[in-house]
Amino acid sequence: MNDTSLPLLQPTLTGKTVELRPLRREHAQGLLDAAADGQLWTMKLTVVPGPGTIEGYVATALEGRAAGTVMPFVIVRRETGAILGSTRFWKIDRVNRKLEIGHTWLSESVQRSAVNTEAKYLLLSHAIDVMQCVRVQFTTDELNDKSRAAILRIGARQEGVVRHERIMPDGRRRNSVRFSIIDDEWADVKAMLEAKLAR
């Protein structure tokens, strides 16, 4: 990660239950099927692709990967190969060794399960242990209590509120809450997540 001339390679991250695979165009239908579990595209607090937006969603993610600032993944259940949702590294800053984990969503039937914990564990392990990031951040809607609680549960610390951080599709000016995990905290966070996953 220190050598900015190196290509941004995107691996497959494999856990016991899920596998995070690099997003490809042919995953579009699987993502739509996953989002249909709960009609997630109707949510107002986050942006999840629906039938009319999936092509643009995938194209934007792949453009980011080509630019070297995004690593988009599909979250797949290893046992069945079914796509359960999506996540990505983005805002990748290789000079300052930091990135954000975001654009994460899961089918309604697997929310609040070990799927999210394991996916975040795989992402954090790769970001800090392999890419040698010194900072991993998370940002969510100030109004999204479920997301805020989930980020705190994985050991991130809340840093503050960024006012009018983005404009949502419905035109609302969104205040966002910023969280982070830094490299000095990772050993304790990693042990906590491993204990959760061992239960």
C-alpha positions, -999 to 999 in steps of 0.1 A, spaced: 0 0 0 30 23 5 40 20 -32 14 41 -51 27 27 -84 14 -8 -75 -19 -18 -90 -48 -20 -66 -54 -57 -65 -87 -69 -52 -87 -103 -35 -115 -127 -25 -118 -126 13 -130 -160 27 -144 -167 62 -163 -197 77 -198 -186 66 -193 -159 40 -170 -150 11 -164 -115 -1 -159 -117 -39 -149 -88 -62 -180 -73 -77 -186 -81 -114 -212 -70 -139 -228 -104 -139 -236 -101 -102 -263 -75 -109 -292 -100 -108 -280 -116 -77 -277 -82 -60 -313 -74 -71 -325 -107 -56 -307 -100 -24 -322 -65 -22 -357 -78 -29 -355 -96 5 -370 -67 24 -375 -44 -7 -344 -26 5 -344 -1 -23 -374 16 -6 -353 26 24 -348 63 30 -317 61 52 -293 44 28 -290 38 -9 -296 2 -21 -300 -6 -58 -333 -15 -72 -345 -26 -107 -341 9 -121 -307 17 -105 -288 -16 -105 -269 -10 -137 -257 25 -126 -248 11 -92 -226 -16 -106 -211 7 -132 -202 34 -106 -185 7 -84 -165 -7 -112 -154 28 -124 -141 34 -88 -122 2 -89 -106 12 -123 -96 45 -107 -80 28 -78 -102 43 -51 -128 16 -46 -128 -22 -40 -164 -33 -43 -175 -68 -31 -205 -90 -31 -212 -109 1 -218 -145 -7 -230 -174 16 -203 -200 11 -226 -230 16 -251 -220 -12 -233 -194 -33 -262 -170 -28 -255 -133 -28 -266 -118 5 -256 -81 -1 -227 -59 -9 -199 -39 8 -168 -20 -3 -136 -3 5 -138 32 -8 -121 66 -3 -89 45 -5 -59 68 2 -28 48 -2 -4 76 7 -20 82 41 -28 45 45 -65 50 52 -99 40 37 -136 38 45 -157 6 47 -191 15 34 -220 10 10 -228 -20 31 -262 -36 29 -276 -71 36 -308 -89 28 -334 -84 55 -333 -121 65 -296 -120 74 -295 -86 91 -284 -87 128 -267 -121 122 -231 -133 122 -229 -124 85 -223 -87 91 -198 -95 119 -178 -119 98 -178 -96 67 -165 -67 88 -139 -89 104 -127 -100 69 -126 -64 57 -108 -50 87 -83 -78 88 -74 -72 51 -73 -34 55 -51 -33 86 -31 -66 85 -26 -68 47 -30 -32 33 -14 -18 65 -39 9 70 -35 31 100 -72 42 99 -104 26 88 -135 48 90 -172 43 87 -199 68 80 -237 65 84 -268 86 84 -274 104 117 -310 90 116 -300 54 110 -300 41 146 -296 4 135 -265 12 114 -250 33 142 -255 5 167 -240 -21 144 -209 0 138 -204 5 176 -209 -33 181 -179 -41 159 -156 -19 180 -155 14 162 -154 47 180 -177 76 172 -158 107 162 -186 132 155 -213 144 132 -205 158 97 -233 182 89 -249 182 55 -223 156 45 -243 145 14 -276 150 -4 -298 119 -5 -318 108 -36 -349 124 -22 -331 157 -18 -327 155 20 -295 171 33 -280 143 54 -260 147 85 -236 118 88 -220 102 119 -183 93 115 -166 64 133 -132 49 130 -109 21 141 -72 29 141 -43 5 139 -34 9 177 -69 -4 186 -70 -33 161 -55 -60 184 -83 -55 210 -110 -51 183 -98 -82 165 -98 -103 196 -134 -91 204 -147 -99 169 -130 -134 170 -147 -141 203 -181 -131 188 -175 -153 158 -165 -183 179 -198 -184 198 
